[in-house]
Amino acid sequence: MRNNIDRLKQLLKKTKAYKEKFFANRDFFNSKEAGEYREDLAKRYEELKTLIVKANGGQVPSVSMFGHNNIDVFENVYSEYNSTTAFHLLKLAPQYLIKAVAYHGGKKVNTPENDVANSKKRGYVKGEVVGLFLKKQDPFNYKKLLSLLNELNVSYRNNYPYTTSALIRAILDHIPPLLGQVNFNGVVNNHRWGTTDKSYLRKLLSFKDIADDGLHRQIGTSNDLIEMDCIPEPICLNRLLQECAEKGGSVKELRQYQAFKSEGQKTKTKQKIQFSLVNNEIFWDNYAAYNGSSFTSVLLVDNYENNRPDFITSIAIEAKDTDGIWKTSHFLFEGLKLDQELKVDANDRGNYQFYVSDTESEGIRYPRKMPDLDRDTLKLVIKTRSGVVESIDIKPGWIKG
């Protein structure tokens, strides 16, 4: 049994290492290193599955998510097929492993929740960082920022994940002018950062998706998945704030921000939202995220030169067939509900995985063959609330499956 406990701890340690790399950079999921991680983790899990199931009351760890019931946590965490499902379930997988270690007689394992508890007295933002803003004398008014920092520390000490994530998101949207930028993307990409600081900023940029999930996901039948271990390490925000306090906030940054904003008001409303396929690949398979057979790909949505938000109201694949025009009738953006519009913020640019199919979700147990289409006439058609209709021709070689 001692050997089994050690093996469970090793699985926990490597799962947390995989989670850290994935949460720091969503593109890590498609890397060779990530594939090697998943292969090793899946093998270890199969060897220990009986112990994990026993610790979970004899049930395979599963949850309801995205409107689907009984999604196997570890099968999807260690799977290469769906990055968003794996991303969300990685928040839960370590908890089941910690439970298994404790159940089978192991010593208490340090967890993100324990780390939070140990840091409650300190709060999220260091007192010396807050003090830097109290001492600043420049053209900017710091009253709102100081209130946000105070409220963030209170919510963090009290272990409130939704309030904490919302306040971090508010701070990220509030501080760009201090570094002469109009939005947080500009802070990350245009300000001069060292390698380590850049990694911190990328974690915060990735976290905006989680914060948006907490703010905008509507009530449903699925379990809520945002917990305190989803919150970025405090060093990330503290380093950003330290930079703002020590090197930002001068007249130079104010003028640079005003210039960017003025230029944006003159030109950005003239630019329409733009789309392209990230890797020029579209796959057909049976996907848990869609709960059935569908096409999937990753769409690059570029609204960076537009100072107004937009919504993608539909996305579909069309082609000719023997009966005329064939087209998909349903779509799903990862993290949203079937046929739910995707909001694209002003001045935003990002990748979004989507699924399109000619049927509603029919269950992953009943895979279908890919429709027999004229691959020379395939195209992806995207429509937005602002009236944009964009068609992307799909070359035959882009279809996989």
DRENDO-66887 format. One record per residue: residue in three letters; x, z, y of N, C-alpha, C in turn. Coordinates in steps of 0.1 Angstrom, whole numbers. Layout:
residues N
ATOM  code     nX     nZ     nY    caX    caZ    caY     cX     cZ     cY
ATOM   ALA      X      Z      Y      X      Z      Y      X      Z      Y
...
This chain:
residues 401
ATOM  code     nX     nZ     nY    caX    caZ    caY     cX     cZ     cY
ATOM   MET      8      0    -12      0      0      0      9      0     13
ATOM   ARG     20      7     12     29      7     24     33     -7     27
ATOM   ASN     36    -15     17     41    -28     19     29    -37     26
ATOM   ASN     17    -34     21      6    -42     27      4    -38     42
ATOM   ILE      5    -25     45      4    -21     59     15    -28     68
ATOM   ASP     27    -29     63     38    -35     70     34    -50     72
ATOM   ARG     29    -56     62     25    -70     63     14    -73     73
ATOM   LEU      4    -63     73     -7    -64     83     -1    -63     97
ATOM   LYS      8    -54     99     15    -52    112     22    -64    116
ATOM   GLN     29    -71    107     36    -83    110     27    -94    114
ATOM   LEU     15    -95    107      5   -105    111      0   -102    125
ATOM   LEU     -3    -89    128     -8    -85    141      3    -89    152
ATOM   LYS     15    -86    149     26    -88    159     27   -103    162
ATOM   LYS     27   -111    151     28   -126    153     16   -132    160
ATOM   THR      4   -126    156     -8   -131    163     -8   -128    177
ATOM   LYS     -4   -117    181     -3   -113    195      8   -122    203
ATOM   ALA     19   -125    196     29   -134    202     23   -148    204
ATOM   TYR     15   -153    194      9   -166    196     -2   -165    207
ATOM   LYS     -9   -154    208    -19   -153    219    -12   -153    232
ATOM   GLU     -1   -146    234      6   -145    247     10   -159    251
ATOM   LYS     16   -167    242     21   -180    246      9   -189    249
ATOM   PHE     -2   -188    242    -14   -197    244    -20   -193    257
ATOM   PHE    -22   -180    260    -28   -176    272    -20   -179    285
ATOM   ALA     -7   -180    283      2   -183    294      1   -198    298
ATOM   ASN     -2   -206    288     -2   -221    290    -11   -227    279
ATOM   ARG    -23   -232    284    -33   -237    275    -27   -250    267
ATOM   ASP    -18   -257    274    -12   -269    267     -4   -265    255
ATOM   PHE      0   -253    254      8   -248    242      1   -251    229
ATOM   PHE    -12   -251    229    -20   -253    217    -16   -266    210
ATOM   ASN    -13   -276    217    -10   -289    211      4   -291    208
ATOM   SER     13   -281    210     27   -283    208     31   -281    193
ATOM   LYS     43   -286    190     48   -284    176     50   -270    173
ATOM   GLU     54   -262    182     57   -248    180     44   -241    177
ATOM   ALA     33   -244    184     20   -238    181     15   -241    167
ATOM   GLY     17   -254    163     14   -258    149     21   -250    139
ATOM   GLU     34   -247    141     42   -239    132     37   -225    131
ATOM   TYR     33   -219    143     27   -206    144     14   -205    135
ATOM   ARG      5   -215    137     -8   -215    130     -6   -216    115
ATOM   GLU      3   -225    111      6   -227     97     10   -214     90
ATOM   ASP     20   -207     97     25   -194     91     14   -183     92
ATOM   LEU      7   -182    103     -4   -172    104    -15   -174     94
ATOM   ALA    -19   -187     92    -30   -189     82    -25   -185     68
ATOM   LYS    -13   -188     65     -8   -184     52     -8   -169     50
ATOM   ARG     -3   -162     60     -2   -147     60    -17   -142     59
ATOM   TYR    -26   -148     66    -40   -143     66    -46   -144     53
ATOM   GLU    -44   -156     46    -50   -158     33    -45   -147     23
ATOM   GLU    -32   -144     24    -26   -134     15    -32   -120     18
ATOM   LEU    -37   -117     30    -41   -104     34    -56   -103     36
ATOM   LYS    -63   -114     34    -77   -115     37    -86   -105     31
ATOM   THR    -83   -102     18    -91    -92     11    -90    -78     18
ATOM   LEU    -78    -74     23    -77    -62     30    -84    -62     43
ATOM   ILE    -84    -73     50    -90    -74     64   -105    -73     62
ATOM   VAL   -111    -80     52   -125    -80     49   -130    -66     45
ATOM   LYS   -122    -60     37   -126    -46     33   -127    -37     44
ATOM   ALA   -117    -38     54   -117    -29     66   -129    -32     75
ATOM   ASN   -135    -44     73   -146    -48     82   -159    -47     74
ATOM   GLY   -160    -37     66   -172    -34     58   -176    -44     48
ATOM   GLY   -166    -51     43   -168    -61     33   -173    -74     38
ATOM   GLN   -173    -76     51   -177    -89     58   -165    -96     64
ATOM   VAL   -165   -109     62   -155   -117     69   -157   -116     84
ATOM   PRO   -147   -113     92   -149   -111    106   -155   -124    112
ATOM   SER   -167   -123    119   -173   -134    124   -181   -130    137
ATOM   VAL   -184   -139    146   -191   -136    158   -201   -148    161
ATOM   SER   -210   -145    170   -219   -156    175   -213   -160    189
ATOM   MET   -212   -173    191   -205   -178    203   -210   -193    205
ATOM   PHE   -211   -196    218   -216   -209    222   -229   -213    216
ATOM   GLY   -238   -203    213   -250   -206    207   -250   -207    192
ATOM   HIS   -239   -205    186   -238   -207    171   -235   -193    165
ATOM   ASN   -240   -191    153   -239   -178    146   -228   -179    135
ATOM   ASN   -223   -167    132   -213   -165    121   -201   -175    122
ATOM   ILE   -195   -176    133   -183   -183    135   -171   -175    129
ATOM   ASP   -164   -179    119   -153   -172    113   -142   -170    123
ATOM   VAL   -138   -158    126   -128   -155    137   -115   -161    133
ATOM   PHE   -110   -157    121    -96   -161    118    -95   -176    114
ATOM   GLU   -105   -181    107   -105   -195    104   -103   -204    116
ATOM   ASN   -110   -200    127   -109   -208    140    -96   -204    148
ATOM   VAL    -92   -191    148    -80   -187    155    -68   -195    150
ATOM   TYR    -67   -196    137    -55   -203    131    -58   -217    128
ATOM   SER    -68   -223    134    -71   -237    132    -66   -246    144
ATOM   GLU    -63   -259    140    -58   -268    150    -69   -276    157
ATOM   TYR    -81   -274    153    -92   -284    157    -98   -281    170
ATOM   ASN    -98   -269    175   -106   -266    187    -99   -255    195
ATOM   SER    -93   -260    206    -85   -251    215    -94   -240    222
ATOM   THR   -106   -244    226   -114   -234    234   -119   -223    225
ATOM   THR   -124   -227    213   -129   -217    204   -117   -208    200
ATOM   ALA   -106   -213    197    -94   -205    193    -90   -196    205
ATOM   PHE    -91   -201    217    -87   -193    229    -96   -181    230
ATOM   HIS   -109   -183    229   -118   -171    230   -117   -162    219
ATOM   LEU   -115   -167    206   -115   -158    195   -102   -150    194
ATOM   LEU    -91   -156    200    -78   -149    201    -79   -135    208
ATOM   LYS    -90   -134    216    -92   -121    223    -97   -110    213
ATOM   LEU   -103   -115    202   -109   -106    192   -100   -104    180
ATOM   ALA    -93   -114    176    -85   -113    163    -76   -101    162
ATOM   PRO    -68    -97    173    -59    -86    172    -67    -73    169
ATOM   GLN    -79    -72    174    -87    -60    172    -91    -58    157
ATOM   TYR    -94    -69    151    -97    -68    136    -85    -64    128
ATOM   LEU    -73    -69    132    -61    -65    125    -57    -51    128
ATOM   ILE    -59    -46    140    -56    -32    143    -65    -23    135
ATOM   LYS    -78    -27    134    -88    -20    126    -83    -19    111
ATOM   ALA    -78    -31    106    -74    -31     92    -62    -22     89
ATOM   VAL    -52    -22     99    -40    -13     98    -45      1     97
ATOM   ALA    -54      5    106    -59     19    106    -66     23     94
ATOM   TYR    -75     13     89    -83     16     77    -75     19     65
ATOM   HIS    -64     11     64    -56     12     52    -45     23     53
ATOM   GLY    -46     31     63    -37     43     64    -25     41     72
ATOM   GLY    -25     31     81    -13     29     90    -14     38    102
ATOM   LYS     -3     39    108     -2     47    121     -9     40    132
ATOM   LYS    -13     47    142    -20     41    154    -11     30    160
ATOM   VAL    -17     19    162    -10      7    168    -13      6    183
ATOM   ASN     -3      4    190     -5      2    205    -13    -10    207
ATOM   THR    -23     -9    216    -32    -20    219    -32    -23    234
ATOM   PRO    -38    -35    238    -39    -37    252    -48    -26    259
ATOM   GLU    -58    -21    251    -67    -11    257    -59      2    260
ATOM   ASN    -50      5    250    -41     17    253    -32     15    265
ATOM   ASP    -27      3    266    -19      0    278    -26      2    291
ATOM   VAL    -39     -3    291    -48     -1    302    -50     14    305
ATOM   ALA    -53     21    295    -55     36    297    -43     43    302
ATOM   ASN    -31     39    298    -19     45    302    -16     42    317
ATOM   SER    -22     31    322    -19     27    335    -30     30    345
ATOM   LYS    -40     37    341    -52     40    350    -48     47    362
ATOM   LYS    -39     57    361    -35     64    373    -28     56    383
ATOM   ARG    -20     45    378    -13     37    387    -22     27    394
ATOM   GLY    -32     22    387    -40     11    393    -34     -2    389
ATOM   TYR    -40    -13    394    -35    -26    391    -25    -31    401
ATOM   VAL    -28    -29    413    -18    -33    424    -10    -20    428
ATOM   LYS      3    -22    428     12    -10    431     10     -6    445
ATOM   GLY     11      8    447      9     13    461     19      8    471
ATOM   GLU     32      5    466     42      0    476     38    -14    480
ATOM   VAL     31    -22    471     27    -35    475     16    -34    486
ATOM   VAL      6    -25    483     -4    -23    493      2    -19    507
ATOM   GLY     12    -10    506     19     -5    518     25    -16    526
ATOM   LEU     30    -27    519     36    -38    527     26    -44    536
ATOM   PHE     14    -46    532      3    -52    540     -1    -42    551
ATOM   LEU     -1    -30    549     -5    -20    559      5    -21    571
ATOM   LYS     18    -24    568     28    -25    579     29    -38    586
ATOM   LYS     22    -48    581     24    -62    586     18    -63    600
ATOM   GLN     25    -70    609     20    -73    622     22    -88    625
ATOM   ASP     12    -96    623     12   -110    624     -2   -115    628
ATOM   PRO     -4   -129    629    -17   -134    633    -28   -132    623
ATOM   PHE    -25   -128    611    -36   -127    601    -42   -113    601
ATOM   ASN    -55   -113    597    -63   -100    596    -64    -96    582
ATOM   TYR    -58    -85    578    -57    -80    564    -68    -71    560
ATOM   LYS    -78    -68    568    -88    -59    565    -95    -62    551
ATOM   LYS   -100    -74    550   -107    -78    537    -98    -78    525
ATOM   LEU    -85    -82    527    -76    -82    516    -73    -68    511
ATOM   LEU    -71    -59    520    -69    -45    517    -81    -39    510
ATOM   SER    -93    -43    514   -105    -38    507   -106    -43    493
ATOM   LEU   -103    -56    491   -103    -62    478    -93    -55    469
ATOM   LEU    -81    -52    474    -71    -45    466    -75    -31    462
ATOM   ASN    -81    -24    471    -86    -11    468    -97    -11    457
ATOM   GLU   -107    -21    459   -117    -22    449   -112    -26    435
ATOM   LEU   -102    -35    435    -96    -39    423    -90    -27    415
ATOM   ASN    -83    -19    422    -76     -7    416    -87      2    410
ATOM   VAL    -98      4    418   -109     13    413   -115      7    400
ATOM   SER   -118     -6    400   -124    -12    388   -115    -12    376
ATOM   TYR   -102    -14    379    -92    -14    368    -91     -1    362
ATOM   ARG    -90     10    370    -89     23    365   -101     27    357
ATOM   ASN   -113     22    360   -125     25    353   -128     15    342
ATOM   ASN   -119      6    339   -120     -2    327   -132    -12    328
ATOM   TYR   -134    -18    340   -146    -27    342   -140    -41    341
ATOM   PRO   -141    -48    330   -135    -62    329   -141    -72    338
ATOM   TYR   -155    -72    340   -161    -83    348   -158    -81    363
ATOM   THR   -159    -69    367   -155    -66    381   -141    -69    384
ATOM   THR   -132    -65    375   -118    -67    377   -115    -82    377
ATOM   SER   -120    -89    368   -117   -104    368   -123   -111    380
ATOM   ALA   -135   -106    385   -141   -113    397   -132   -110    409
ATOM   LEU   -127    -97    410   -119    -94    422   -106   -101    422
ATOM   ILE   -100   -102    410    -87   -110    410    -90   -124    414
ATOM   ARG   -100   -130    409   -104   -144    414   -106   -144    429
ATOM   ALA   -113   -134    434   -115   -134    449   -102   -133    457
ATOM   ILE    -93   -126    452    -80   -124    458    -72   -137    458
ATOM   LEU    -72   -144    446    -65   -157    445    -71   -167    454
ATOM   ASP    -84   -167    457    -90   -176    466    -87   -172    481
ATOM   HIS    -84   -159    483    -83   -154    497    -69   -155    503
ATOM   ILE    -59   -155    495    -45   -154    500    -38   -167    503
ATOM   PRO    -42   -179    499    -34   -191    501    -30   -193    515
ATOM   PRO    -38   -191    526    -33   -193    539    -20   -185    543
ATOM   LEU    -18   -174    536     -6   -166    539      7   -173    536
ATOM   LEU      6   -183    526     17   -191    522     16   -205    527
ATOM   GLY      7   -207    537      5   -221    543     -2   -231    535
ATOM   GLN    -10   -226    525    -18   -235    516    -33   -233    518
ATOM   VAL    -40   -244    514    -55   -243    515    -62   -238    503
ATOM   ASN    -55   -238    491    -61   -233    479    -50   -228    469
ATOM   PHE    -54   -222    459    -44   -215    450    -36   -226    442
ATOM   ASN    -42   -237    439    -34   -248    433    -21   -251    442
ATOM   GLY    -24   -251    455    -13   -254    464     -2   -243    464
ATOM   VAL     -7   -230    463      2   -219    462     11   -221    450
ATOM   VAL      6   -224    438     13   -226    426     23   -237    426
ATOM   ASN     18   -249    431     26   -261    430     34   -265    442
ATOM   ASN     31   -260    454     38   -264    466     48   -253    472
ATOM   HIS     45   -241    469     54   -230    474     66   -230    465
ATOM   ARG     78   -226    470     90   -225    463     90   -212    455
ATOM   TRP     90   -213    441     90   -202    433    102   -203    423
ATOM   GLY    107   -191    419    117   -191    408    111   -194    395
ATOM   THR    118   -196    385    113   -199    371    104   -188    366
ATOM   THR    108   -175    367    100   -164    362     87   -163    370
ATOM   ASP     89   -163    384     77   -162    392     67   -173    390
ATOM   LYS     72   -185    387     64   -197    384     55   -194    372
ATOM   SER     61   -188    362     54   -185    349     43   -175    352
ATOM   TYR     45   -165    361     35   -156    365     23   -163    372
ATOM   LEU     27   -172    381     16   -179    388      8   -188    379
ATOM   ARG     14   -194    369      7   -202    360     -3   -194    351
ATOM   LYS      1   -182    348     -8   -173    341    -21   -170    350
ATOM   LEU    -18   -167    363    -29   -165    371    -38   -177    373
ATOM   LEU    -32   -189    373    -40   -201    375    -48   -203    362
ATOM   SER    -43   -201    350    -50   -202    338    -62   -192    337
ATOM   PHE    -59   -180    343    -69   -169    343    -82   -173    351
ATOM   LYS    -81   -182    360    -92   -186    368   -104   -191    359
ATOM   ASP   -100   -197    348   -111   -202    339   -118   -190    333
ATOM   ILE   -111   -179    329   -117   -168    324   -126   -161    334
ATOM   ALA   -121   -160    346   -129   -154    357   -141   -162    360
ATOM   ASP   -140   -175    360   -152   -183    362   -162   -181    350
ATOM   ASP   -157   -179    338   -166   -177    327   -174   -164    330
ATOM   GLY   -167   -154    334   -174   -141    337   -184   -142    348
ATOM   LEU   -181   -151    358   -190   -152    370   -202   -161    368
ATOM   HIS   -200   -172    360   -210   -183    360   -217   -185    346
ATOM   ARG   -212   -179    335   -219   -181    323   -232   -174    323
ATOM   GLN   -243   -181    320   -256   -175    320   -259   -167    307
ATOM   ILE   -268   -158    308   -272   -150    297   -277   -158    285
ATOM   GLY   -273   -154    273   -277   -161    261   -277   -152    249
ATOM   THR   -277   -157    237   -278   -149    225   -264   -146    220
ATOM   SER   -253   -152    225   -240   -150    220   -234   -137    225
ATOM   ASN   -224   -131    218   -217   -119    223   -209   -123    235
ATOM   ASP   -208   -113    244   -199   -114    256   -184   -112    251
ATOM   LEU   -175   -120    255   -161   -119    250   -151   -115    260
ATOM   ILE   -154   -113    272   -144   -109    282   -142    -94    281
ATOM   GLU   -130    -90    279   -126    -76    278   -114    -73    287
ATOM   MET   -109    -61    287    -98    -58    296    -85    -64    291
ATOM   ASP    -84    -68    278    -72    -74    274    -71    -89    278
ATOM   CYS    -82    -94    284    -82   -107    290    -75   -108    304
ATOM   ILE    -74    -96    310    -69    -95    324    -54    -98    324
ATOM   PRO    -49   -106    333    -34   -108    333    -26    -96    335
ATOM   GLU    -14    -96    331     -5    -84    333     -4    -82    348
ATOM   PRO     -4    -69    353     -4    -66    367      8    -72    374
ATOM   ILE     20    -74    367     32    -79    374     29    -93    380
ATOM   CYS     20   -101    374     17   -114    379     11   -114    393
ATOM   LEU      1   -106    395     -6   -105    408      3    -97    418
ATOM   ASN     10    -87    413     19    -79    422     30    -88    428
ATOM   ARG     36    -96    419     46   -105    424     41   -115    435
ATOM   LEU     29   -120    432     23   -129    442     21   -122    455
ATOM   LEU     15   -110    455     12   -103    467     25    -99    474
ATOM   GLN     35    -95    467     48    -92    473     53   -104    481
ATOM   GLU     52   -115    475     57   -127    482     49   -130    495
ATOM   CYS     36   -128    494     27   -130    505     31   -120    516
ATOM   ALA     34   -108    512     37    -97    522     51    -99    528
ATOM   GLU     60   -102    520     74   -103    525     78   -116    532
ATOM   LYS     72   -127    527     77   -140    532     65   -148    538
ATOM   GLY     53   -144    537     42   -151    542     36   -144    554
ATOM   GLY     25   -151    560     18   -145    571     24   -147    584
ATOM   SER     34   -156    586     40   -158    599     32   -169    606
ATOM   VAL     36   -171    619     29   -182    627     32   -195    620
ATOM   LYS     43   -197    614     46   -210    607     36   -213    596
ATOM   GLU     34   -203    588     24   -205    577     10   -207    582
ATOM   LEU      6   -200    593     -7   -202    599     -8   -216    604
ATOM   ARG      2   -221    611      1   -235    616      1   -245    605
ATOM   GLN      9   -242    594      9   -252    583     -5   -252    576
ATOM   TYR    -11   -240    574    -24   -240    569    -34   -247    577
ATOM   GLN    -34   -245    590    -43   -252    599    -42   -267    599
ATOM   ALA    -29   -271    598    -26   -285    597    -32   -291    585
ATOM   PHE    -30   -285    573    -35   -290    561    -51   -290    561
ATOM   LYS    -57   -279    567    -71   -278    567    -77   -289    576
ATOM   SER    -70   -292    588    -75   -302    597    -74   -316    591
ATOM   GLU    -63   -318    584    -61   -331    577    -71   -333    566
ATOM   GLY    -74   -322    559    -84   -323    549    -98   -326    554
ATOM   GLN   -102   -320    566   -115   -323    572   -116   -337    576
ATOM   LYS   -105   -344    579   -105   -358    583   -106   -367    572
ATOM   THR    -99   -364    560    -97   -374    550   -104   -370    537
ATOM   LYS   -105   -357    533   -109   -354    520   -123   -358    516
ATOM   THR   -132   -357    526   -146   -361    523   -147   -375    520
ATOM   LYS   -137   -384    523   -138   -398    521   -134   -401    506
ATOM   GLN   -128   -391    499   -123   -394    486   -133   -390    476
ATOM   LYS   -135   -398    466   -145   -394    455   -138   -388    444
ATOM   ILE   -145   -381    436   -139   -375    424   -135   -386    414
ATOM   GLN   -124   -384    407   -118   -394    398   -116   -388    384
ATOM   PHE   -116   -397    374   -115   -393    360   -106   -402    353
ATOM   SER   -100   -396    342    -92   -404    333    -90   -396    320
ATOM   LEU    -87   -402    309    -85   -395    296    -70   -391    296
ATOM   VAL    -68   -379    292    -55   -373    293    -45   -380    284
ATOM   ASN    -48   -382    271    -39   -387    261    -43   -401    256
ATOM   ASN    -53   -407    262    -59   -419    257    -61   -419    242
ATOM   GLU    -68   -408    238    -72   -406    225    -86   -400    224
ATOM   ILE    -94   -405    215   -107   -400    212   -109   -398    197
ATOM   PHE   -113   -386    193   -113   -382    179   -128   -381    175
ATOM   TRP   -131   -385    162   -143   -382    156   -141   -373    144
ATOM   ASP   -149   -362    144   -147   -352    133   -159   -343    133
ATOM   ASN   -159   -333    124   -169   -323    124   -164   -310    131
ATOM   TYR   -169   -307    143   -163   -296    151   -172   -284    152
ATOM   ALA   -166   -272    150   -173   -260    151   -178   -258    166
ATOM   ALA   -171   -262    176   -175   -260    189   -188   -267    192
ATOM   TYR   -190   -279    186   -202   -287    188   -212   -283    177
ATOM   ASN   -207   -277    167   -216   -273    155   -221   -286    149
ATOM   GLY   -212   -296    147   -216   -308    141   -206   -319    143
ATOM   SER   -210   -331    139   -201   -342    141   -202   -348    155
ATOM   SER   -191   -352    161   -191   -357    174   -177   -363    177
ATOM   PHE   -177   -371    188   -165   -375    194   -160   -364    203
ATOM   THR   -146   -363    204   -141   -353    214   -128   -359    220
ATOM   SER   -126   -355    232   -113   -359    239   -112   -349    251
ATOM   VAL   -101   -351    259    -98   -343    270    -99   -351    283
ATOM   LEU   -107   -347    292   -109   -355    305   -102   -348    316
ATOM   LEU    -94   -356    323    -87   -352    335    -97   -354    347
ATOM   VAL   -101   -343    353   -110   -344    365   -102   -341    377
ATOM   ASP   -102   -351    386    -94   -349    399   -103   -349    411
ATOM   ASN   -105   -337    416   -113   -336    428   -105   -330    439
ATOM   TYR    -91   -331    438    -82   -324    447    -83   -329    461
ATOM   GLU    -86   -342    463    -87   -348    477   -101   -347    482
ATOM   ASN   -109   -339    477   -123   -338    482   -126   -323    485
ATOM   ASN   -130   -320    497   -133   -307    501   -147   -302    498
ATOM   ARG   -154   -309    489   -167   -305    485   -167   -305    469
ATOM   PRO   -174   -295    464   -176   -294    449   -185   -305    444
ATOM   ASP   -184   -308    432   -193   -318    425   -197   -313    411
ATOM   PHE   -206   -320    405   -211   -316    392   -211   -328    383
ATOM   ILE   -205   -327    371   -207   -338    361   -220   -336    354
ATOM   THR   -229   -345    356   -243   -343    351   -244   -350    337
ATOM   SER   -236   -359    334   -236   -365    320   -223   -372    317
ATOM   ILE   -220   -373    305   -208   -380    300   -212   -386    286
ATOM   ALA   -209   -399    284   -214   -405    272   -205   -417    268
ATOM   ILE   -204   -420    255   -197   -431    250   -208   -442    247
ATOM   GLU   -205   -454    252   -214   -466    249   -206   -477    242
ATOM   ALA   -214   -485    235   -208   -496    228   -219   -505    223
ATOM   LYS   -216   -518    220   -225   -527    214   -226   -525    199
ATOM   ASP   -239   -526    194   -240   -527    179   -251   -537    176
ATOM   THR   -255   -538    164   -264   -549    159   -277   -548    166
ATOM   ASP   -281   -536    171   -294   -534    177   -293   -535    192
ATOM   GLY   -282   -538    198   -280   -539    212   -270   -529    218
ATOM   ILE   -274   -519    225   -264   -510    231   -266   -496    224
ATOM   TRP   -255   -491    218   -255   -478    212   -248   -468    222
ATOM   LYS   -254   -456    223   -248   -447    232   -250   -432    227
ATOM   THR   -241   -423    230   -243   -409    227   -254   -404    236
ATOM   SER   -262   -394    231   -273   -388    238   -271   -374    243
ATOM   HIS   -260   -368    237   -258   -354    241   -243   -351    243
ATOM   PHE   -240   -342    252   -226   -338    255   -224   -323    256
ATOM   LEU   -212   -319    255   -209   -305    255   -195   -303    261
ATOM   PHE   -193   -296    272   -180   -292    277   -177   -278    271
ATOM   GLU   -165   -277    267   -161   -264    260   -164   -252    269
ATOM   GLY   -171   -242    264   -174   -230    271   -188   -231    278
ATOM   LEU   -194   -243    277   -208   -244    283   -218   -247    272
ATOM   LYS   -230   -248    276   -241   -251    266   -243   -266    265
ATOM   LEU   -250   -270    254   -253   -284    252   -260   -290    264
ATOM   ASP   -254   -301    269   -260   -309    280   -260   -301    293
ATOM   GLN   -252   -291    294   -251   -283    307   -241   -290    316
ATOM   GLU   -245   -291    329   -236   -297    339   -223   -289    341
ATOM   LEU   -212   -297    343   -199   -290    346   -197   -290    361
ATOM   LYS   -195   -278    366   -191   -277    381   -176   -279    383
ATOM   VAL   -173   -288    392   -159   -291    396   -157   -286    410
ATOM   ASP   -149   -276    412   -147   -270    425   -141   -280    435
ATOM   ALA   -143   -278    448   -136   -285    458   -121   -283    457
ATOM   ASN   -113   -294    459    -98   -294    459    -93   -289    445
ATOM   ASP   -101   -292    435    -96   -287    421    -92   -300    413
ATOM   ARG    -83   -297    403    -78   -307    394    -75   -300    381
ATOM   GLY    -82   -305    370    -79   -299    358    -84   -307    346
ATOM   ASN    -80   -302    334    -84   -309    321    -95   -301    315
ATOM   TYR   -105   -309    309   -117   -304    303   -119   -311    290
ATOM   GLN   -120   -303    279   -123   -309    266   -138   -310    265
ATOM   PHE   -142   -322    260   -157   -325    259   -160   -330    245
ATOM   TYR   -173   -329    242   -178   -335    229   -190   -343    232
ATOM   VAL   -192   -355    226   -203   -363    228   -208   -368    214
ATOM   SER   -221   -368    212   -227   -373    200   -240   -379    202
ATOM   ASP   -245   -386    191   -258   -393    192   -269   -384    186
ATOM   THR   -265   -372    182   -275   -362    177   -272   -348    182
ATOM   GLU   -282   -340    182   -279   -326    186   -271   -319    174
ATOM   SER   -267   -307    177   -259   -300    167   -267   -299    154
ATOM   GLU   -260   -304    143   -267   -303    130   -261   -294    120
ATOM   GLY   -250   -288    124   -243   -278    115   -230   -284    110
ATOM   ILE   -220   -276    109   -207   -281    105   -206   -283     90
ATOM   ARG   -216   -278     83   -216   -280     68   -221   -294     64
ATOM   TYR   -225   -302     74   -231   -315     70   -224   -326     79
ATOM   PRO   -211   -329     76   -203   -339     83   -209   -353     82
ATOM   ARG   -208   -361     92   -213   -374     92   -201   -384     94
ATOM   LYS   -202   -396     89   -192   -406     91   -194   -411    106
ATOM   MET   -183   -416    111   -183   -421    125   -192   -433    125
ATOM   PRO   -200   -435    135   -209   -446    137   -201   -459    136
ATOM   ASP   -206   -470    130   -200   -483    129   -202   -490    142
ATOM   LEU   -192   -490    151   -194   -496    165   -185   -507    167
ATOM   ASP   -188   -516    176   -179   -526    181   -168   -520    190
ATOM   ARG   -157   -518    184   -146   -510    191   -141   -518    203
ATOM   ASP   -144   -531    204   -139   -539    216   -148   -537    228
ATOM   THR   -159   -530    226   -169   -529    237   -171   -514    241
ATOM   LEU   -163   -505    236   -164   -491    238   -161   -487    253
ATOM   LYS   -168   -478    259   -165   -473    272   -171   -459    273
ATOM   LEU   -164   -451    282   -169   -438    285   -175   -438    299
ATOM   VAL   -187   -433    300   -195   -434    313   -197   -420    318
ATOM   ILE   -193   -417    330   -194   -404    336   -203   -405    348
ATOM   LYS   -212   -396    349   -221   -395    361   -220   -382    368
ATOM   THR   -220   -382    381   -220   -369    389   -232   -367    398
ATOM   ARG   -234   -355    402   -245   -352    411   -244   -359    424
ATOM   SER   -232   -362    428   -230   -368    441   -233   -383    441
ATOM   GLY   -236   -389    429   -239   -403    427   -228   -411    422
ATOM   VAL   -216   -405    419   -205   -413    413   -209   -417    399
ATOM   VAL   -207   -429    395   -208   -434    381   -195   -442    378
ATOM   GLU   -188   -436    369   -175   -442    366   -174   -446    351
ATOM   SER   -169   -457    349   -168   -463    335   -153   -465    331
ATOM   ILE   -149   -459    320   -136   -460    315   -136   -468    302
ATOM   ASP   -129   -480    302   -128   -488    290   -120   -480    280
ATOM   ILE   -125   -480    267   -118   -474    256   -112   -484    247
ATOM   LYS    -99   -485    246    -92   -495    238    -94   -491    223
ATOM   PRO    -95   -501    214    -98   -498    200    -88   -488    194
ATOM   GLY    -75   -489    198    -65   -480    192    -66   -466    197
ATOM   TRP    -75   -463    207    -76   -449    211    -85   -441    202
ATOM   ILE    -93   -447    193   -102   -440    185    -95   -436    172
ATOM   LYS    -97   -423    169    -91   -417    157   -102   -410    149
ATOM   GLY   -102   -413    136   -111   -406    128   -118   -416    118
